[in-house]
Amino acid sequence: MQWPITFINIIYTSMLTTEEKTKAVIAALEDVKAQNITVIDTSKLSSMFERMIIASANSTRQTKALADNVVVKLKERGEEVLGREGEDSGEWILVDLGEVLVHIMQPAIRDYYNLEELWSKAQAARPKLAKAPK
């Protein structure tokens, strides 16, 4: 006896370009008064995502409100939210929008992990790693 097995192929297609999605995220963050919004182009550093957006919030309530607003605004534009992490503590919330990752962090957490420096060092090291040996 064979089990009836059905495979469903799910293909994620974005309605917005990476630039349009980035602008929509920034607008959603600005709506709820996010601070120190930074956009990092990771297209040459990672095949997993094209942009990383980092924003600061003053409280756990604001980090959650910012994440909620990003999700609502992007869904209104036909985008799929692939994941959300960190909502329990609210100190650092990650919203995965496929080619765009959004990090919403309280200032102390942002200073501690310093993602901007981490990714800028990766960018600076990339040309050195790509050079052919002599």
VEXZAZA-9574 format. One line per field, with one value per residue: residue number from 1; z, y, x of N, C-alpha, C in turn; residue in three letters; chain. Coordinates in nm, 2 decimals, m for minus. Layout:
nr <- [NUM	...]
nc3 <- [Z	...]
nc2 <- [Y	...]
nc1 <- [X	...]
cac3 <- [Z	...]
cac2 <- [Y	...]
cac1 <- [X	...]
cc3 <- [Z	...]
cc2 <- [Y	...]
cc1 <- [X	...]
rest <- [ALA	...]
kette <- [A	...]
END
This chain:
nr <- [1	2	3	4	5	6	7	8	9	10	11	12	13	14	15	16	17	18	19	20	21	22	23	24	25	26	27	28	29	30	31	32	33	34	35	36	37	38	39	40	41	42	43	44	45	46	47	48	49	50	51	52	53	54	55	56	57	58	59	60	61	62	63	64	65	66	67	68	69	70	71	72	73	74	75	76	77	78	79	80	81	82	83	84	85	86	87	88	89	90	91	92	93	94	95	96	97	98	99	100	101	102	103	104	105	106	107	108	109	110	111	112	113	114	115	116	117	118	119	120	121	122	123	124	125	126	127	128	129	130	131	132	133	134]
nc3 <- [0.00	m0.09	0.03	m0.02	m0.14	m0.16	m0.30	m0.26	m0.43	m0.33	m0.43	m0.37	m0.46	m0.49	m0.47	m0.48	m0.57	m0.45	m0.38	m0.36	m0.16	0.05	0.08	0.16	0.41	0.55	0.55	0.71	0.95	1.01	1.05	1.31	1.46	1.47	1.55	1.43	1.18	0.97	0.66	0.51	0.24	0.15	m0.07	m0.20	m0.01	0.10	m0.01	0.09	0.16	0.04	0.15	0.47	0.73	1.00	1.30	1.58	1.89	2.17	2.38	2.49	2.42	2.20	2.02	1.96	1.85	1.62	1.48	1.43	1.28	1.05	0.95	0.90	0.71	0.50	0.43	0.34	0.10	m0.04	0.02	0.16	0.49	0.61	0.86	1.21	1.49	1.84	1.97	2.23	2.43	2.33	2.31	2.09	1.78	1.50	1.17	0.90	0.57	0.34	0.09	0.23	0.55	0.87	1.15	1.47	1.74	2.09	2.21	2.38	2.33	2.06	2.05	2.18	2.01	1.77	1.48	1.24	1.23	1.23	0.98	0.81	0.84	0.72	0.46	0.40	0.42	0.21	m0.06	m0.02	0.03	m0.21	m0.39	m0.62	m0.56	m0.57]
nc2 <- [m0.12	0.21	0.53	0.82	1.08	1.41	1.68	2.01	2.28	2.57	2.88	3.17	3.49	3.81	4.12	4.37	4.55	4.51	4.77	4.91	4.77	4.82	5.10	5.10	4.97	5.15	5.38	5.27	5.23	5.49	5.60	5.52	5.64	5.54	5.54	5.64	5.50	5.26	5.15	4.87	4.75	4.43	4.27	4.19	4.04	3.84	3.56	3.52	3.74	4.08	4.34	4.49	4.63	4.84	4.96	5.17	5.16	5.30	5.15	4.84	4.82	5.00	4.87	4.65	4.77	4.90	4.67	4.55	4.74	4.75	4.49	4.50	4.72	4.62	4.38	4.50	4.59	4.36	4.19	3.91	3.80	3.64	3.56	3.62	3.72	3.73	3.87	3.80	3.90	4.16	4.33	4.30	4.27	4.07	4.10	3.91	3.96	3.82	3.91	4.13	4.21	4.31	4.46	4.55	4.73	4.79	5.07	4.99	4.72	4.73	4.88	4.69	4.46	4.57	4.56	4.71	4.77	4.51	4.41	4.60	4.55	4.30	4.37	4.52	4.33	4.16	4.23	4.17	3.90	3.80	3.84	3.70	3.44	3.50]
nc1 <- [0.08	0.06	0.13	m0.07	0.11	0.17	0.33	0.39	0.50	0.63	0.68	0.85	0.77	0.86	0.68	0.78	1.08	1.42	1.51	1.27	1.15	1.33	1.30	1.03	1.04	1.20	1.03	0.82	0.95	1.02	0.76	0.70	0.88	1.15	1.50	1.83	1.85	2.00	2.13	2.26	2.44	2.45	2.48	2.71	2.83	2.68	2.49	2.24	2.08	2.01	2.00	2.06	1.88	1.91	1.78	1.72	1.54	1.37	1.26	1.12	0.86	0.85	1.02	0.87	0.65	0.76	0.85	0.60	0.48	0.64	0.59	0.31	0.29	0.45	0.31	0.07	0.16	0.18	0.39	0.56	0.62	0.88	0.98	0.99	1.18	1.27	1.07	0.98	1.16	1.20	1.42	1.58	1.47	1.42	1.32	1.25	1.25	1.30	1.50	1.57	1.67	1.56	1.67	1.58	1.67	1.74	1.93	2.16	2.19	2.24	2.48	2.64	2.65	2.71	2.66	2.70	2.97	3.08	2.98	3.09	3.36	3.36	3.31	3.54	3.73	3.67	3.78	4.05	4.04	3.96	4.16	4.39	4.63	4.98]
cac3 <- [0.00	m0.10	0.09	m0.12	m0.11	m0.24	m0.28	m0.30	m0.46	m0.29	m0.49	m0.31	m0.55	m0.43	m0.55	m0.48	m0.59	m0.32	m0.34	m0.32	m0.02	0.15	0.11	0.24	0.55	0.61	0.58	0.82	1.07	1.04	1.10	1.46	1.52	1.48	1.55	1.37	1.07	0.88	0.56	0.47	0.12	0.17	m0.19	m0.24	0.11	0.13	m0.10	0.17	0.16	m0.03	0.24	0.62	0.79	1.15	1.36	1.73	1.96	2.31	2.48	2.43	2.36	2.07	1.93	1.91	1.76	1.50	1.40	1.39	1.17	0.93	0.90	0.85	0.59	0.39	0.39	0.26	m0.03	m0.11	0.06	0.26	0.60	0.62	1.00	1.32	1.61	1.95	2.03	2.37	2.51	2.28	2.31	1.96	1.70	1.36	1.07	0.78	0.45	0.22	0.05	0.32	0.69	0.95	1.29	1.55	1.86	2.18	2.19	2.45	2.25	1.93	2.08	2.22	1.90	1.67	1.35	1.14	1.23	1.19	0.83	0.74	0.84	0.62	0.33	0.38	0.40	0.09	m0.17	0.02	0.02	m0.35	m0.47	m0.66	m0.51	m0.66]
cac2 <- [0.00	0.34	0.65	0.93	1.18	1.53	1.78	2.14	2.37	2.71	2.97	3.30	3.59	3.94	4.22	4.49	4.53	4.53	4.91	4.95	4.71	4.90	5.23	5.08	4.94	5.28	5.46	5.21	5.26	5.64	5.62	5.49	5.72	5.47	5.63	5.59	5.39	5.24	5.05	4.81	4.67	4.31	4.19	4.13	3.97	3.72	3.52	3.50	3.87	4.19	4.46	4.48	4.76	4.84	5.08	5.17	5.20	5.34	5.06	4.71	4.85	5.06	4.77	4.57	4.86	4.91	4.54	4.53	4.84	4.70	4.37	4.55	4.80	4.54	4.30	4.58	4.60	4.23	4.12	3.80	3.81	3.50	3.52	3.73	3.66	3.82	3.94	3.78	4.00	4.29	4.40	4.29	4.20	4.05	4.07	3.85	3.98	3.76	3.98	4.24	4.18	4.43	4.45	4.66	4.70	4.89	5.12	4.91	4.59	4.77	4.91	4.57	4.37	4.66	4.50	4.80	4.75	4.37	4.40	4.69	4.47	4.19	4.44	4.56	4.21	4.09	4.24	4.10	3.75	3.77	3.85	3.57	3.43	3.54]
cac1 <- [0.00	0.14	0.06	m0.08	0.20	0.15	0.43	0.35	0.61	0.60	0.78	0.84	0.80	0.84	0.61	0.87	1.22	1.49	1.51	1.14	1.12	1.41	1.23	0.90	1.08	1.24	0.91	0.75	1.03	1.01	0.63	0.70	0.99	1.28	1.62	1.96	1.83	2.12	2.11	2.39	2.43	2.52	2.47	2.84	2.88	2.60	2.39	2.12	2.00	2.07	2.01	2.03	1.84	1.93	1.72	1.71	1.42	1.40	1.19	1.07	0.73	0.87	1.08	0.76	0.56	0.83	0.84	0.46	0.45	0.71	0.51	0.18	0.31	0.49	0.20	m0.02	0.22	0.18	0.51	0.55	0.72	0.93	1.00	1.01	1.24	1.31	0.96	0.96	1.23	1.18	1.54	1.63	1.37	1.46	1.21	1.30	1.16	1.37	1.63	1.59	1.66	1.54	1.71	1.53	1.74	1.76	2.07	2.26	2.21	2.30	2.62	2.72	2.67	2.78	2.65	2.75	3.12	3.10	2.96	3.19	3.49	3.35	3.32	3.68	3.81	3.64	3.88	4.17	4.02	3.93	4.28	4.45	4.76	5.09]
cc3 <- [0.00	m0.04	m0.02	m0.07	m0.21	m0.20	m0.34	m0.32	m0.43	m0.35	m0.44	m0.42	m0.48	m0.52	m0.57	m0.51	m0.46	m0.28	m0.29	m0.18	0.08	0.18	0.19	0.38	0.62	0.65	0.70	0.95	1.11	1.10	1.26	1.53	1.56	1.48	1.48	1.28	0.98	0.78	0.51	0.35	0.14	0.05	m0.23	m0.13	0.14	0.02	m0.04	0.16	0.09	0.06	0.38	0.66	0.94	1.20	1.51	1.78	2.11	2.42	2.41	2.36	2.22	1.98	1.87	1.82	1.63	1.41	1.35	1.27	1.04	0.87	0.83	0.71	0.47	0.34	0.31	0.12	m0.10	m0.07	0.16	0.36	0.63	0.77	1.08	1.44	1.71	2.01	2.18	2.46	2.46	2.27	2.17	1.88	1.56	1.28	0.94	0.66	0.32	0.19	0.14	0.47	0.77	1.10	1.37	1.69	1.96	2.18	2.26	2.38	2.12	1.95	2.11	2.10	1.78	1.53	1.23	1.12	1.18	1.03	0.75	0.73	0.73	0.48	0.30	0.36	0.27	m0.03	m0.14	0.00	m0.13	m0.44	m0.50	m0.60	m0.61	m0.67]
cc2 <- [0.12	0.45	0.75	1.05	1.30	1.63	1.91	2.23	2.51	2.79	3.11	3.40	3.73	4.04	4.34	4.45	4.55	4.67	4.96	4.90	4.78	5.03	5.21	5.05	5.07	5.37	5.40	5.23	5.40	5.67	5.61	5.55	5.64	5.57	5.56	5.47	5.39	5.13	5.00	4.72	4.55	4.22	4.13	4.04	3.84	3.69	3.50	3.62	3.98	4.31	4.42	4.62	4.75	4.97	5.06	5.22	5.22	5.24	4.94	4.73	4.91	4.96	4.69	4.64	4.88	4.78	4.52	4.62	4.80	4.58	4.42	4.62	4.72	4.44	4.37	4.60	4.47	4.15	4.01	3.82	3.67	3.46	3.65	3.66	3.77	3.90	3.92	3.88	4.14	4.38	4.41	4.21	4.19	4.03	4.03	3.87	3.93	3.83	4.10	4.19	4.31	4.39	4.57	4.64	4.82	4.94	5.04	4.78	4.62	4.80	4.79	4.49	4.44	4.59	4.58	4.77	4.61	4.36	4.49	4.62	4.36	4.25	4.48	4.44	4.14	4.11	4.17	3.95	3.71	3.78	3.71	3.56	3.45	3.42]
cc1 <- [0.09	0.06	0.04	0.01	0.19	0.26	0.38	0.48	0.57	0.72	0.75	0.87	0.77	0.77	0.70	1.01	1.29	1.49	1.38	1.11	1.20	1.34	1.10	0.93	1.12	1.12	0.83	0.82	1.01	0.87	0.62	0.82	1.12	1.40	1.74	1.94	1.95	2.09	2.24	2.36	2.51	2.52	2.60	2.90	2.81	2.50	2.25	2.03	2.08	2.09	1.99	2.00	1.85	1.87	1.72	1.58	1.45	1.34	1.15	0.93	0.75	0.93	0.97	0.67	0.63	0.82	0.70	0.43	0.52	0.63	0.38	0.20	0.36	0.39	0.10	0.03	0.24	0.31	0.48	0.66	0.76	0.96	1.02	1.07	1.27	1.20	0.94	1.03	1.21	1.31	1.60	1.54	1.42	1.34	1.28	1.21	1.23	1.50	1.66	1.57	1.65	1.58	1.66	1.58	1.74	1.90	2.18	2.29	2.28	2.45	2.70	2.75	2.73	2.78	2.71	2.90	3.15	3.08	3.05	3.32	3.48	3.36	3.47	3.77	3.79	3.74	4.01	4.16	4.00	4.05	4.34	4.59	4.87	5.19]
rest <- [MET	GLN	TRP	PRO	ILE	THR	PHE	ILE	ASN	ILE	ILE	TYR	THR	SER	MET	LEU	THR	THR	GLU	GLU	LYS	THR	LYS	ALA	VAL	ILE	ALA	ALA	LEU	GLU	ASP	VAL	LYS	ALA	GLN	ASN	ILE	THR	VAL	ILE	ASP	THR	SER	LYS	LEU	SER	SER	MET	PHE	GLU	ARG	MET	ILE	ILE	ALA	SER	ALA	ASN	SER	THR	ARG	GLN	THR	LYS	ALA	LEU	ALA	ASP	ASN	VAL	VAL	VAL	LYS	LEU	LYS	GLU	ARG	GLY	GLU	GLU	VAL	LEU	GLY	ARG	GLU	GLY	GLU	ASP	SER	GLY	GLU	TRP	ILE	LEU	VAL	ASP	LEU	GLY	GLU	VAL	LEU	VAL	HIS	ILE	MET	GLN	PRO	ALA	ILE	ARG	ASP	TYR	TYR	ASN	LEU	GLU	GLU	LEU	TRP	SER	LYS	ALA	GLN	ALA	ALA	ARG	PRO	LYS	LEU	ALA	LYS	ALA	PRO	LYS]
kette <- [A	A	A	A	A	A	A	A	A	A	A	A	A	A	A	A	A	A	A	A	A	A	A	A	A	A	A	A	A	A	A	A	A	A	A	A	A	A	A	A	A	A	A	A	A	A	A	A	A	A	A	A	A	A	A	A	A	A	A	A	A	A	A	A	A	A	A	A	A	A	A	A	A	A	A	A	A	A	A	A	A	A	A	A	A	A	A	A	A	A	A	A	A	A	A	A	A	A	A	A	A	A	A	A	A	A	A	A	A	A	A	A	A	A	A	A	A	A	A	A	A	A	A	A	A	A	A	A	A	A	A	A	A	A]
END
